[in-house]
Amino acid sequence: MLQTLPDLRGFARFLTRDPAAADDLVQDTIVRALASQEQFQQGTILKAWLFTIQRNAFYEQTRRRSREQEIMLDIEKDMQPSTAAPSLQNARDAVQDLGELLWKLPDLLREALILVGAQELSYEDAARVCDVPAGTMRARVSRARAQLAELATENTGPLETDTEKNST
């Protein structure tokens, strides 16, 4: 279980968008898992079981508090300007831009993309976490990727050529 803590925290950060709330969610997940460890079925994937517990705990908390909008407001505080090399700053900007685009996706699509892409779960395991068929998970990931590409195109606009830049 200890080996899954970084993955649990990463998924919790995407769910809560708040480091302190993510830590609380991970702690709640572990407590719930330990309390119901007899329900874990041997031969299944522990990581997927823990993600299921974490996801259910998250949605239970948001329903109970009725604060879903507040939880989903910010991805992170703006990064401080860096004095690092321009290429490192550009990489940071690209990651921040991607994070902002991810939060523009509908919740179900973002969740599918995070589970399959960032958390490296198989479609089948991610489908178990979300309690949907594997085909539904594949479709959600596909739609998420397509919408993410569309959002990226909208944010960057049409590409300028070097001659167009120099003529202005």
N, C-alpha and C positions, 0 to 999 in steps of 0.2 A: 504494500500500500504506500510505503514511503516513496517508492520510485515514481509514483503517479502524481505526487504533490505539485511539481512544477507544471505539469499539464493541467491539473485541476485549477491551479491558480491562473494559468493563462486563459482557460475557458471562462473562469469566473470574472476575469478582467473584461472579457468581451461581453459577458452578460450584464455586469453591473456598471461598467465604465468608471469605476471608482476603486482605487487600490485598497482602501480600508474596508469597503463593503465586500470586495472580492475576498479579502482575508477572512472576514466573518463568514462568508458563504462557504469557503473551503473548510473552515472549522466546523460549520454546521453539517456539511457533507460527510466529513470524517466521523463525527459523533453519530449521525444517522446510520452510516455504514456499519460502524462497530455495534450499534444497538440491534441491527438487523442482519448481522453477518451470517446467521443460520439460513437466511433466504438466498444467499449467494449460491448459485448452482455451479458445482465443479464442472470444468470443461468449457465454461463460458469465459469471456474476456473481462477481467477485473476492471480495466480502464473504462470500458463501455458501461459496465454496471455502475461504477462511481459517477460517470458523466450523467447517467440517467437520474441517479439520486440528486446530483447537483442541479440539474436542469429542473427537476420537479420541485426541489426546495426553492429555487429562484422564483419560479412562477407562483408557488404558494405564497411566498413572501410579498411579491408584488400585488397579488390579488388581495391579501390581507391588509396591506397598507394603502392600497389604491393610489400608488405614487409612480406608476410606470412611466409617465411622461417625464417626471423629474429624474428618474434613474437614467433615462436614455438621452439626456440633454447634451452632455459634452463627452468627447472621447478622451481627451487629456487637456491639461492646461497648456497653453502655447509654449513651445520650446523657446528658451532664451536664445538670442542670436549667438551664433558660434564664431569664434575666432579661428576655428579649424580651417584646414584647406578647403577651397571652394568645392572640390569634388565630394568631400565628406559632408559639407553643408547641403549640397545638391541631393545627396543620398538621403539625408535626414528629411529634407523637404519632400522628396518623393514618397518616403514612408508615411510622413504626416498627411500628404495628399491622399494616399491610398486609404489611410485610416478614416479620413473624412468622407471619402467616397463609400467606404463600407457602411458607414452609418446612414447613408442615404438609401440603402437597400431595405426592402421590407424585412421585418424581423425574421420570418421563416426562411427567407432566402439567405440572409446574412448568417443565421445560425447554421444552415446546411453547409455553406461555404467555409465557415470557421471549423466545423467538425471534420470535414473531409480534407480541406486544404491545409489549414494551420495546425490542427490537431492530428492529422494524418490517420484518421480512422477510415476504415473501408466503408463503402457505401452501405453495406449490410449492417455494420456496427453502428454507424451514424443513424441509420433507419431505426435500429432498436432503441437508441437513445431517445429519439423523437417519437417513437411508437407509430411509425408509418411504414409502408412497404418500401423495399429497396428501390423499386422503380420510381416511386415518388421522390425519394432522396436524390436519385440521379437527375430527375427532371428539375428539382429545386436547384441543385448545383449548376446545372446547365443554364437555367434562367438567371441565376445569380451572376454567373460569369458574363453572360450576354448583357445584362443590365449594367454591370460594372464597366464593361468595355464602352457601352453607350454613354454612361456618365463621364467616363474619362475623356471621351471625344467631345462631349458638350463643354467640359471644363477647360480643355486646351484650345478649342476652336480650330478653325482651319489652319493648317501649317503654312508658314511663310517660307519662301525660298530665300537664299542669301541675296539674290539680286533684288527681290522685293524689299528686303530690309534696307539694303544700301540705297535704294531709290527714294526712300522716305526721309 
